[in-house]
Amino acid sequence: MVKHGLGRGIESLFAMYDEEPSAQPSSPVQKQVDVVSLGLIHTNPNQPRKHFDEESLNELANSIKVHGVIQPIVLNDNHDGTYMIIAGERRFRAAKKAGLTEIPAIIKNYSDKQIKEISIIENLQREDLNPIEAARAIKQLMEEYKLSQEAVSDRIGKSRSNIANTLRLLNLYPEVLNMVEKGLLSSGHARALVVVLDHNSQIRLANQAIKEKWNVRDLEKAVRKLQHPESKAKPHVEQSLELKSLLLSMQRTFGTKVSVIGNDKKGRIYIDYYSRDDLDRIADLLTLIRK
């Protein structure tokens, strides 16, 4: 049973889809918030979000018992007396837990393609979305709707760099992906591990981070140590006063840092440059010297 009421709710979030010709213009977009029996609603089998935290659902159910459902869910009319959830499955589940028999909803008429895209975007805008689910949803948006990273960024309101960094998480090995999905590792831990290309090393560091309760900085330090092991200290080489004087003269001439490895008999001289101007100046000086 559907009861009609007044209100706007999150109608504005779906305006871009309501304006598209494919949104069945012959069926006018409904502006009111309806009250729909829970028994007439079924979930979206293509819902990108697969994991719903039970404790969080119980907290929301307790809140609904006291305050009711504050924000309506969004449903698509199946035109057979039933409705499918487009946005708000978590609220729907919590309402059932709270013992409600009906829920406020905005009813739409969207195509299957629009429903899928809206469901993905609605989930991506949630702060508590699993980072691996977010990465897979972004990849799905890009592949199925031929969207660039910039286009996804515009749709979900996150920066281009955030999109790129999230997608990189899919390069993690399956064992580590599973740890992130289970909440054993944060997205920060995942970003630190994704640069470790060796399979065994990535899994070993992931397990160690969980076991020893490392924060992200601890893990980043371990990754740096793995990738850049400290080299053995080289024996000190005594340099003559003449060689040191030559280095100082070269530094004054080239106007940049000059260093040496070795001694008067054998070694290597390094001339640093920090900009294109430095490089051009050094090249000009060498040209003058050759002349």
N, C-alpha and C positions, 0 to 999 in steps of 0.2 A: 504494500500500500504506500502511496506517495501523498504527502501533505504539502501544500504550497505555502510559502512564506516570503517575506521581503528581506533583502540584504544583498551585498555584493561580494563579501568574502575575498577570495583570491582570483576573482574574475579577470582583473587586469593583467595577471601573469600570462593569460592565454590569448590576449588580444591579437598577437601576431598570427596565431593560427586561425582565429575567427575571421580574419580579413582575407585569408587565402581562398581562391575560387574553389579549391578542392574540398573545402569544409562544408560541402552540401548546402549551397546558398538557398535551395528550395525549402530547407528547414530552418526557420529563423533561430538565431542563437538565444537561448533562454537566459534571462538576466536574474531571475529570482533564485533564492536558496530554497531547495525542497527538503522535506524530511522523508527519508526512504527506509523502509523496513530492511533490517539486516539480512533477512532471509531471501531477499530479492537480489542481493549483491554477491558477485563472485570476483575472485582476484584475477589479476592479469597473468596468464601463464608465461608471458614474456617479460615479466617484471625483472629489471636488471639486478635489483637488490635481493640477495638470496638469504642473508643472515639477519635475523632480528633478535637483538639481545633480550633474553627473557626477563632479566632484572629491570631493564629499562622499560619494557612493556608493562610490567607490574606497577612500576612507579606512575606511568602515564594512566593506567587503568584506575589507580587510586585517586589521581587528580580528577579524572573524568567523573568518578563517583561523586565528588564534591562540587566540581564546577561545570560538569557537562563537557561536551565537545565544543570548544571555542571556535575552531576554524573548520569550516566544512570540507569534506573530501570532494574529489572531482570524479564523476562517473560518466561513462559513455552509454548511451541508450542502445540496447541491443534490439529494440523494436519487437520484442516478444514478451514484454513485461518484466524483463530482468535487466541488470546493469553490470557493467564491468568497471573495476577501479582503474582510473588513469593516474590519479595522485592521491596519496593519503592511506596507503595500505596499513601503515603502522597505527594510525588513528583508528582504522576499522578493526584491527586485531585487538587493540586495547579496549575499544567500546564493547566488544563481545566479552572480553574478560571482566569488564565492569558490570556485566549483566544487562546492558541496554538492548532494546529490541529494535530501535531505529536510530538513524544518525542524520545530521544535516548534510546536505550534498548539493553541489552544482552539477546539473545534468547537461552534457554536451552531445554533439553529433559530429564525430571526427572520423576520418578514414583510418584504416589500420596503420598506415605509414605514420600519420600524425600522432596517433596514440603511442606508438613505439618511441618516437622521438621525444614526445612530451614526458613520457615515463622516465627515459634516460636522463633528460635534462633536470627534471624535478629531483631525481635522486642525487645527481651530481652537485646540486646546490645545497645539499645537506652537509653540515659540518661533521657529523658522526659517521659518514659513509666510510666503509672499509677502503683503505687506499688501493688495494689490488682490484676491488670491485670498481672503484672510480677509474682506474687505468683501463680496465677492460671495457667499461662503458664509453670512455672517450674514444678508444680504438674502434668500437662498434659504430659510434656516431660518424667518425671520419670515413670508415670503409663503406658503410651502408648508404650514407647520405652525401658522399663525395665532398666532405667538408675539410678545409684546411685547419691547421692548428689555430690560425687567427680567427676563423669563423667559429670554431668551438669556443674560443676565448670570449668572443662577443656574446654567444648564446648563454653561457653559464656564468658569466661575470667573473672569470678568473684570468690572471695574467697569462700571456703567451709562454713565459718561462715556467710558470706553474704547470701548464699543460704539458710542456716538453719534459719536465722533471718527473711528472706523474707517469707518463708513458714509458719512461726509461725503466720503471720498476718491473715491467713485464719481461725485462732481460734477466731477471734473477732466476736462479735454478729452481725447479719445482719444489724441492724440499724447503727452501727459504721462503718462497712464495706462500707456502702453506703456513709457515710460522707467522708471517705478517697477517694473513687472513684470520688466523686464530687469535690475533691480538697479542702474541708473545713478543713481537717486535713492532716498533712504531714505524711510521713512514720515514721518520728521520733516520732510524737504524737502516731501513731498506735502502735509502739513498746513499748511505755510507758504504753499504755492501755491494751495490750494483757495479762499482768500479773494479771489484775483485773478480777477475775473469776465470781464475782457476777454480774448478768445481769443488775440490776437496777443501781448499783454503776458505772459500765462501761459506761452506757449511760449517767448517770448524769454528770460524769466527762468530757465526750466527749462534751456534750452540753455546759458545763461551760467553757471549753477551747475555744470553738468557740465564745461564747458570750463575754467573757472577754479578748479575743485575747491573750491567754497564749502562750508563747513560749514553746519549749519542756522541758526546765528546770523547768518552772513553773508547768507543768503537772506532771513531775517526782516527784517533791516535794509534790504535792497533793496526788499522789499515795502512796508515802512512809508514809505520814501522815495517810492515810486510812488504810494501812496495819499494821502500827506500831503506834497506838495511844499512846500519852504520858501518862504514868501511873501516878497516884497521888503520890505526894511527900510523902515518908515515914518519920515518925517522927524520929528525931535524937535520937540514943541510946548512952548513955554515956558508954564508955568502960574504964575499970580499967587499971592502969599502968601495973599490972601483966599480963592481957590479951594482951596488946600491946607488952610487952616484949616477951611473948610466940610467937606472930606472927613474930617478928624480928628474934627470934631464929630459927623458922621453915624455914624462908626465907633463912637464912644463911646455914642451913643444907641441904635443898633441892635445893638450888641454883636457885630459881625461885620465882615468885610473890605468896604470900599467903595472902588471905583476909578473913574477917569474917563478918557475919551478926548476930547480937545478942549481948549478954553480958556474964558476968561470969556465970550466972545461966543457960542460954539456948541460942542456936544459931547454926550457921552452918559455917564450915571452908571450903574455896575453895583453892585448890592448882592448879595453872595454869601450863600448859606445852605448848611449842611452836614448838616442833619437836619430832621425834621419839627418838632422843638421850636424850631429857629431860625426856621423859616417861620412858625410860630404866633406866636412872640414879635414878629416884624416886623409881622404882620397886626394884632396887638393894639395895637401902638404907632401904626400908621396910623389905627386906629379912634379912639384917644384924640386924635390930632391933628385928625381931622375934627370931633370934638365940641368 
